C-alpha cells in the first residue's frame, strides 16, 4: 500500500504548476505493476489508495476555499468519491492485465473510467485526468489528433509499458513489445510537435484581457459582488485612458472575466456601454443574468460600442453544489451557496461562438474548460480563437488557477487555436495554438494584457473527430474487460 501512496503522490507532483510531466507515466507504471495479475478486489483497493493519494493534494484548493467554515469534509468527500472511480479502474486493469498486450488494455480501461468520472455523478468532475499533467510534455501534441482522451491513453500506455518492460528485463523475457508501448506514444508526440499549426490563417487580432483583481477573502466573495465589479470597471477605464493616451495600442476587442456584471432581462449597463463606446471596440463580459422567465444564467455577453448588449454564451457545465445545488437539504452541510442562490442556474446545451470586432470567438466559462465538448463545439462552428473568462478569486494562492491554465494549454493544441484566459485575480494568460504561454499575469494583481494572436481556420483531427476517439477508447476498454469474462482465467494466489 505504501507503493500505491507513493505512486499517487508522484502523480500529483507531476501535475501543474510543476513542469514534471515525466513523473506521470512513471507514477502510472508503479500503479500498473501493483495491480498486474491481481484479483479485481485487490486492484480496487490499490486503485482507491493510489487515487486518494493523488487527488487529495491535487484538490487542496477546495480546502483553501471552504475549510475555515466547513472543515475538511467537502475536500475529503470529493477526493474520496473520485478515488472510487480510480479504484474501479484498478479492478478492471487487474483483470485485463492477463490478456496478451496487457499495457494497451490497461490504458484503455483507465481512460474509460476517466470518462465515467467526468460524466457522473452530477455531471461529473474531470479534474485530475492524466492528460492535464502534460501541458509541457512530449505527449501534449497528441491532443491535436485525439483530444484529451488520446493524451491520457498515451500517458497510461507509456506507464504500463514501462512496468512491463522492467518486469521482462528482470525475468529475462522478450521485451520488444513493452518497449514499443513506451516508444510509440513518445515518438508520435515528438513527431507531431513540428506539425502543430501556429501561423495566422485569417489575419491576427489584437486583444486586451482585463484582470481587475479581487480581495483574497475566500467565501467572503459571496457578498462582494460590488467590489469585484468596481475593480474591473476601474481597470477597464484605465485601459481606455491608456489607449486614448497612446500608451497602449487599440485592441480589436476586450475580454473581461466571469461574474463581472449582473443584469436583468433588459441587460442594460451604462458603465459597460460607456467603456465600449470610448474604446470603439466590443467587449466580451462575464456576468450573471436573469432572463424574462426568471431563470438565472452564468453568461458571457458581447457588448457592442454602439448598441450595447448583444449575443451571449451561456455556461454549459455548471459547478455542482455551487451554481446548481443537488439535494439541497443535505447540500447545506457542505456548501454555502444554498442560501446565497435560492435557485439553480440554468445551463446551455449549445457551444458559443460570439462575433467581436469581426472575429469569431469560441467561448467557455471557467469550469467549462475541463470538459471536451465546449471548445470542440466552438471550433467545429468556425471559431478562429478561443476565450475563457473565469473567476478564480475563491481559491486564494492555491494551485487551482495553474491547473486550469494547463487545461487551456491542452485545448489550444487540441484545436489549433489561441486561448485567451481572462481571470478576475489571475492567472490570466495568452496561450498560443501550440500550447505555449506568451503572456501571463501574477495572482491577485490588477493587470491588463494586450497581445496579438493568430486567427486560424484549419481544423485539427481532434476537432473534426470530436468525441469519436474518446468513445473508441471506451469501447476498446469495455471490449477488453468483456473478454476477461469470456476466457478461462488461471487461478492466482496473489492479493
C-alpha positions, 0 to 999 in steps of 0.5 A, a space after each residue: 500500500 505504501 507503493 500505491 501512496 507513493 505512486 499517487 503522490 508522484 502523480 500529483 507532483 507531476 501535475 501543474 504548476 510543476 513542469 514534471 510531466 515525466 513523473 506521470 507515466 512513471 507514477 502510472 507504471 508503479 500503479 500498473 505493476 501493483 495491480 498486474 495479475 491481481 484479483 479485481 478486489 485487490 486492484 480496487 483497493 490499490 486503485 482507491 489508495 493510489 487515487 486518494 493519494 493523488 487527488 487529495 493534494 491535487 484538490 487542496 484548493 477546495 480546502 483553501 476555499 471552504 475549510 475555515 467554515 466547513 472543515 475538511 469534509 467537502 475536500 475529503 468527500 470529493 477526493 474520496 468519491 473520485 478515488 472510487 472511480 480510480 479504484 474501479 479502474 484498478 479492478 478492471 486493469 487487474 483483470 485485463 492485465 492477463 490478456 496478451 498486450 496487457 499495457 494497451 488494455 490497461 490504458 484503455 480501461 483507465 481512460 474509460 473510467 476517466 470518462 465515467 468520472 467526468 460524466 457522473 455523478 452530477 455531471 461529473 468532475 474531470 479534474 485530475 485526468 492524466 492528460 492535464 499533467 502534460 501541458 509541457 510534455 512530449 505527449 501534449 501534441 497528441 491532443 491535436 489528433 485525439 483530444 484529451 482522451 488520446 493524451 491520457 491513453 498515451 500517458 497510461 500506455 507509456 506507464 504500463 509499458 514501462 512496468 512491463 518492460 522492467 518486469 521482462 528485463 528482470 525475468 529475462 523475457 522478450 521485451 520488444 513489445 513493452 518497449 514499443 508501448 513506451 516508444 510509440 506514444 513518445 515518438 508520435 508526440 515528438 513527431 507531431 510537435 513540428 506539425 502543430 499549426 501556429 501561423 495566422 490563417 485569417 489575419 491576427 487580432 489584437 486583444 486586451 484581457 482585463 484582470 481587475 483583481 479581487 480581495 483574497 477573502 475566500 467565501 467572503 466573495 459571496 457578498 462582494 459582488 460590488 467590489 469585484 465589479 468596481 475593480 474591473 470597471 476601474 481597470 477597464 477605464 484605465 485601459 481606455 485612458 491608456 489607449 486614448 493616451 497612446 500608451 497602449 495600442 487599440 485592441 480589436 476587442 476586450 475580454 473581461 472575466 466571469 461574474 463581472 456584471 449582473 443584469 436583468 432581462 433588459 441587460 442594460 449597463 451604462 458603465 459597460 456601454 460607456 467603456 465600449 463606446 470610448 474604446 470603439 471596440 466590443 467587449 466580451 463580459 462575464 456576468 450573471 443574468 436573469 432572463 424574462 422567465 426568471 431563470 438565472 444564467 452564468 453568461 458571457 455577453 458581447 457588448 457592442 460600442 454602439 448598441 450595447 448588449 448583444 449575443 451571449 454564451 451561456 455556461 454549459 457545465 455548471 459547478 455542482 453544489 455551487 451554481 446548481 445545488 443537488 439535494 439541497 437539504 443535505 447540500 447545506 452541510 457542505 456548501 454555502 451557496 444554498 442560501 446565497 442562490 435560492 435557485 439553480 442556474 440554468 445551463 446551455 446545451 449549445 457551444 458559443 461562438 460570439 462575433 467581436 470586432 469581426 472575429 469569431 470567438 469560441 467561448 467557455 466559462 471557467 469550469 467549462 474548460 475541463 470538459 471536451 465538448 465546449 471548445 470542440 463545439 466552438 471550433 467545429 462552428 468556425 471559431 478562429 480563437 478561443 476565450 475563457 473568462 473565469 473567476 478564480 478569486 475563491 481559491 486564494 494562492 492555491 494551485 487551482 488557477 495553474 491547473 486550469 491554465 494547463 487545461 487551456 494549454 491542452 485545448 489550444 493544441 487540441 484545436 489549433 487555436 489561441 486561448 485567451 484566459 481572462 481571470 478576475 485575480 489571475 492567472 490570466 494568460 495568452 496561450 498560443 495554438 501550440 500550447 505555449 504561454 506568451 503572456 501571463 499575469 501574477 495572482 491577485 494583481 490588477 493587470 491588463 494584457 494586450 497581445 496579438 494572436 493568430 486567427 486560424 481556420 484549419 481544423 485539427 483531427 481532434 476537432 473534426 473527430 470530436 468525441 469519436 476517439 474518446 468513445 473508441 477508447 471506451 469501447 476498446 476498454 469495455 471490449 477488453 474487460 468483456 473478454 476477461 469474462 469470456 476466457 478461462 482465467 488461471 487461478 492466482 494466489 496473489 492479493 
